[in-house]
Amino acid sequence: MRAVVVTLFNHVPIPATEIDTPFTIVPIEGKGQGVIARRFVSKGELVLAEPPLIVQSPRDMTPESIRLALSQLPTAKQREYLSLANCHRKAMHALLGIFQTNSFPLGNSSELTGERADQSGIFLQASRFNSSCLPNIIHVYDENTRKENLYAVKDIAEGEELCVSYLAALLFHPRAERRAVLERNFKFVCTCGACSLEGLALQESDSRREEIGRLYEEIGCGGNPREVLVKVGKCCPSAYHRNDIPFFDRSKERSHSWMKRVSIVTGRASIMTASNSAS
Ligand SMILES: [Zn+2]
């Protein structure tokens, strides 16, 4: 299942009711279906706010519990669920495989802290966004509206694919590890811009990500944010000019006012770094 990653923005999101759906879902060669911008999308823009089709508790989930949830839906929606990708055809029941492949946790879930959301949901449109290690979209579950919100983290041109990352904090790991996780969990070899680098460019990208990951862990574990910000600028200045995107845990942001301030500052950095086409 995908993990929730949260980046903060220094602007007020567009209300869901005012969304002019800026994308279309189309077949993409080698990827099944994917999401393409049908117009220019501004960084920070809310591109989708979607309620879950069904919700399950991963601990108690069975084919029967999924079948029961689906039985409450119109036939057309049940068919849409069955049309979603399934990376686990040989390993488990089809209903479970589809859920494992496409679900998002309803709340914070972090590989670093071991935090796990109690429930996960299926979102028919959000699940069509493919993965990239240079994501131009992030997803956040809003517990108040009970919707999965997807925001642009860079300007996106008409015709460009909209991608999230399926990796959460593992996004900061070297290419070999990123590819291994994606291949194991989602059964594909990532050929995104970052994973397509070779030689020195790849080494530098891997090094930047590892450094950002270390700094992220320091922030996530309660390190002094002022020191961390200084270190970010001192140790990894190129991160501010490239696509190595820092992510922040919303629960930490809520519980610590100082983290809120830091997140606003570093959130700006994430938008800035995401806006650059380098890796
Ligand atoms: Zn990749």
Residues whose N, C-alpha, C, O or C-beta is under 5 A from the ligand:
A	BS01	ZN	S132 C133 C190 T191 C192 C195
